[in-house]
Amino acid sequence: MQILSTSLAMLQKNDIVKHAKLTYQKVRLAILNRIGEPSKSLQKDSGLYWNEGDKHGIDLKDYSHWRDHGPFKDGRWEALGRLQYQMFEKLVTFAAVERPIGSAIEWGCGGGMNAVHYVGEVNRFYGIDISRANLEECDRQMRSRGFVGFRPILIEPEKPEDALEKVKEKCRFFLCTFVYECLPGVEYANRVTKIAHDLLVPGGLAMIQIRYYNGLSQTRPKRANYFKNATRFTSYPIDEFWILSERIGFEPLYVVLVPPPEHYPLTGDTYAYFFMRKPEGSRNAVHPVAINRNI
Ligand SMILES: C[S@@+](CC[C@H](N)C(=O)[O-])C[C@H]1O[C@@H](n2cnc3c(N)ncnc32)[C@H](O)[C@@H]1O
């Protein structure tokens, strides 16, 4: 009898401890979601996620858009990359820029879904990424099409500005798709936008896709728990990204909202593609200029 009541007491004690721990985690997360996790810790987690996510059950090849992984089978990888390449072609026509474009940079090139379409367009294609495996896969895909001008640029997630030193020339086109929503916070994404501007020649073009906030809570930018929110972390109201880009020195030309669902079977998210130009004679802004409303 004595043993039974001791065991029951211990069980109850264990339950209370477990419950207290869970409550603590929930309260901690709620507070962090409100006030925001420190930026450095989010950046560190993003590095872990994109390099070692596999150890935590994340299919990194799928999430990094590798050919024939996850949903990117049966020609879908090729098709989505081509669709986005056609957006580039429209931009070049709209902006009346000469082709071939010659040099391009892709921020977060993943498995090369976009990059492979540029092999006839550029001599050098810089892929900037925080994952070595993705850079190697992108290079492999480019080489399989006979292209040897791929330049992998590995950066640490905490130091995106290192790209300014590592890319040895100013380029004529900056590309970034399916990455902004994964960046660890709006301030960080602002920094990348400033870097994009600084990496371009005057007259250079940019195509940046963001996830946009449309007033519904599920599209609101996140502030904590990168591992849980990685692929939907950062978003902007459309006007905010437009104004931010202008303040940085871009001339936004037009925006395309997520195409009709039948063209985009792979996602159900709110995406906005911004098409921009770095004006001729534009100088690089000295300081990043953030606006970020508290939404
Ligand atoms: C969803 S994949 C997109 C790949 C490619 N852009 C596409 O559209 O197929 C996200 C990519 O962004 C990279 N990435 C994540 N955080 C990054 C950062 N801070 N700077 C550069 N690349 C980053 C990941 O390693 C991964 O290659």
The ligand as an SDF file (V2000), in Angstrom:
LIG
                    3D

 27 29  0  0  0  0  0  0  0  0999 V2000
   13.0560   27.2790  -51.0900 C   0  0  0  0  0  0  0  0  0  0  0  0
   14.7180   27.2900  -51.6300 S   0  0  0  0  0  0  0  0  0  0  0  0
   14.5830   28.2540  -53.1130 C   0  0  0  0  0  0  0  0  0  0  0  0
   15.5790   27.8750  -54.1610 C   0  0  0  0  0  0  0  0  0  0  0  0
   15.5030   28.6750  -55.4670 C   0  0  0  0  0  0  0  0  0  0  0  0
   15.6000   30.0740  -55.2650 N   0  0  0  0  0  0  0  0  0  0  0  0
   14.2250   28.3620  -56.1980 C   0  0  0  0  0  0  0  0  0  0  0  0
   13.3780   29.2480  -56.4170 O   0  0  0  0  0  0  0  0  0  0  0  0
   14.0650   27.2070  -56.5950 O   0  0  0  0  0  0  0  0  0  0  0  0
   15.4370   28.4290  -50.4570 C   0  0  0  0  0  0  0  0  0  0  0  0
   16.9400   28.6170  -50.6550 C   0  0  0  0  0  0  0  0  0  0  0  0
   17.3730   29.7550  -49.9140 O   0  0  0  0  0  0  0  0  0  0  0  0
   18.5800   29.4480  -49.2440 C   0  0  0  0  0  0  0  0  0  0  0  0
   18.7020   30.3870  -48.1220 N   0  0  0  0  0  0  0  0  0  0  0  0
   18.0500   30.3700  -46.9420 C   0  0  0  0  0  0  0  0  0  0  0  0
   18.4400   31.4240  -46.1860 N   0  0  0  0  0  0  0  0  0  0  0  0
   19.3310   32.1230  -46.9190 C   0  0  0  0  0  0  0  0  0  0  0  0
   20.0830   33.3260  -46.7010 C   0  0  0  0  0  0  0  0  0  0  0  0
   20.0120   33.9960  -45.5550 N   0  0  0  0  0  0  0  0  0  0  0  0
   20.8810   33.7560  -47.6860 N   0  0  0  0  0  0  0  0  0  0  0  0
   21.0060   33.0600  -48.8520 C   0  0  0  0  0  0  0  0  0  0  0  0
   20.3240   31.9270  -49.1100 N   0  0  0  0  0  0  0  0  0  0  0  0
   19.5020   31.4650  -48.1540 C   0  0  0  0  0  0  0  0  0  0  0  0
   18.4240   27.9880  -48.8950 C   0  0  0  0  0  0  0  0  0  0  0  0
   19.6400   27.3600  -48.5760 O   0  0  0  0  0  0  0  0  0  0  0  0
   17.7930   27.4570  -50.1760 C   0  0  0  0  0  0  0  0  0  0  0  0
   18.7850   27.2030  -51.1280 O   0  0  0  0  0  0  0  0  0  0  0  0
  1  2  1  0
  2  3  1  0
  2 10  1  0
  3  4  1  0
  4  5  1  0
  5  6  1  0
  5  7  1  0
  7  8  2  0
  7  9  1  0
 10 11  1  0
 11 12  1  0
 11 26  1  0
 12 13  1  0
 13 14  1  0
 13 24  1  0
 14 15  1  0
 14 23  1  0
 15 16  2  0
 16 17  1  0
 17 18  1  0
 17 23  2  0
 18 19  1  0
 18 20  2  0
 20 21  1  0
 21 22  2  0
 22 23  1  0
 24 25  1  0
 24 26  1  0
 26 27  1  0
M  CHG  2   2   1   9  -1
M  END
$$$$
